[in-house]
Amino acid sequence: MSATRRPPIGLTTGGFYKQFPSKEALIAEAAQAAFGDLDLLLASFDTAHGDHETARGALVDFYLSAEHRDQPGTGCPTAGFAGDMARESTAGEVRETYAAGVEEFAAWMSTDANDGLPMVATLVGAILLARATAGTDLSEKILESTHKALTAPHGP
């Protein structure tokens, strides 16, 4: 950011960064806020769809959509922060905040019979690959084939 450009909240760059004791504290707070937004989104799926099983299916439909792929800035923080977390050299508050958010998402995706973590890992991996290949036929294929694999009936 140049010295003349201000963050969108009306502070100078220095004034903005002085609000946080460290870069890690800023990232942790941003992750916590983003996962709070995800919690609200998940609750809205439950409200809109009546039962949790239908809500999970609707979330899979949304998550593996071109709309979600093409809006990474407003998309799921699990995918949005994944690359940063993989590169983050410090453990501690940032990693713990992210891990807690992933666990909450996985808990929401869980069923009586299945832990939600494999589902979350599949969704996040698919959306990251679809974003990385956006504009190609492969991106669409990733979304479609993952959706089919996750929504196909499993056994008799």
C-alpha positions in Angstrom: 0.0 0.0 0.0 1.4 3.4 -0.9 1.6 6.2 1.7 -1.2 8.1 0.0 -3.6 5.2 -0.2 -5.9 4.7 2.8 -7.5 1.5 3.9 -11.2 1.7 3.2 -12.1 2.5 6.9 -10.7 6.0 6.7 -7.4 5.5 8.6 -3.9 6.0 7.4 -2.0 2.8 6.8 0.1 3.4 9.9 -3.0 4.2 11.9 -4.7 1.0 10.7 -1.8 -1.3 11.7 -1.4 0.4 15.1 -4.8 -1.0 16.0 -3.2 -4.5 16.3 -0.3 -5.6 18.4 1.1 -7.7 15.6 0.5 -8.9 12.1 -0.5 -12.3 13.6 -3.1 -10.6 15.8 -4.6 -8.8 12.7 -4.8 -12.1 10.7 -6.3 -14.0 13.7 -9.0 -11.3 14.1 -9.7 -11.3 10.4 -10.0 -15.1 10.4 -12.2 -15.1 13.4 -14.5 -12.5 11.8 -14.6 -14.5 8.6 -15.5 -17.7 10.4 -18.2 -15.8 12.3 -19.6 -14.9 8.9 -19.4 -18.5 7.8 -21.4 -19.5 11.0 -24.1 -17.0 10.0 -24.2 -18.4 6.5 -24.5 -22.0 7.8 -27.3 -21.0 10.1 -29.1 -19.3 7.2 -28.9 -22.5 5.2 -30.5 -24.4 8.2 -33.2 -21.7 8.5 -33.9 -21.6 4.7 -34.0 -25.4 4.2 -35.9 -26.5 7.3 -33.8 -29.7 8.1 -30.1 -30.0 8.4 -29.7 -32.8 5.8 -31.3 -30.6 3.1 -29.3 -27.6 4.3 -26.0 -29.6 3.9 -27.1 -30.6 0.4 -27.8 -27.0 -0.5 -24.5 -25.9 0.8 -22.7 -28.5 -1.3 -24.6 -27.1 -4.3 -23.6 -23.6 -3.5 -20.0 -24.4 -2.5 -19.3 -26.2 -5.8 -20.8 -23.5 -8.0 -19.2 -21.2 -10.5 -20.6 -18.3 -8.4 -18.6 -19.4 -5.3 -15.5 -20.2 -7.4 -15.6 -16.8 -9.0 -16.0 -14.8 -5.7 -13.0 -15.9 -3.6 -13.0 -12.6 -1.6 -16.5 -13.3 -0.3 -16.3 -17.1 -0.3 -15.6 -19.6 2.4 -12.7 -18.7 4.8 -11.7 -22.3 5.0 -10.6 -22.1 1.4 -9.7 -18.4 1.5 -7.2 -18.7 4.3 -5.9 -22.2 3.4 -2.9 -21.0 1.3 -1.9 -18.4 3.9 -2.1 -21.0 6.7 0.0 -23.4 4.7 2.7 -20.7 4.3 2.3 -19.2 7.8 5.6 -19.7 9.6 4.3 -19.0 13.1 2.0 -21.2 15.0 -0.1 -20.0 17.8 -3.2 -17.7 17.7 -3.5 -17.6 13.9 -3.3 -21.3 13.4 -5.5 -22.0 16.4 -8.2 -19.6 15.1 -8.1 -21.2 11.7 -8.2 -24.7 13.1 -11.2 -23.9 15.3 -13.1 -22.5 12.3 -12.3 -25.6 10.2 -13.5 -27.8 13.1 -16.8 -25.9 13.4 -17.4 -26.2 9.7 -16.7 -29.9 9.8 -19.0 -30.3 12.8 -21.8 -28.6 10.8 -21.1 -30.9 7.8 -21.2 -34.0 10.1 -24.0 -36.5 10.0 -24.9 -39.2 12.5 -23.0 -41.7 10.4 -20.1 -39.6 9.1 -17.5 -37.1 10.4 -17.7 -33.9 8.3 -14.0 -33.4 8.0 -13.5 -35.5 4.8 -16.4 -33.6 3.3 -14.9 -30.2 4.2 -11.5 -31.4 2.9 -13.1 -32.5 -0.4 -15.1 -29.2 -0.8 -12.1 -27.0 0.0 -9.7 -29.0 -2.3 -12.2 -28.9 -5.1 -12.9 -25.1 -4.8 -9.1 -24.3 -4.6 -8.4 -26.4 -7.7 -11.4 -24.9 -9.6 -10.2 -21.4 -8.8 -6.7 -22.3 -9.8 -7.9 -23.5 -13.2 -10.7 -20.9 -13.7 -11.3 -20.2 -17.3 -10.5 -23.7 -18.4 -12.8 -26.7 -19.1 -11.0 -28.4 -16.2 -12.3 -25.9 -13.7 -15.9 -26.8 -14.7 -15.1 -30.5 -14.7 -13.7 -30.3 -11.1 -16.9 -28.6 -9.9 -19.2 -31.0 -11.7 -17.4 -34.2 -10.9 -16.8 -33.4 -7.3 -20.5 -32.4 -6.9 -21.5 -35.7 -8.5 -19.2 -37.7 -6.2 -20.5 -36.0 -3.1 -24.2 -36.1 -3.9 -24.4 -39.6 -5.4 -26.3 -42.1 -3.4 -23.9 -44.4 -1.4 -25.0 -48.0 -1.5 -28.3 -49.6 -1.1 
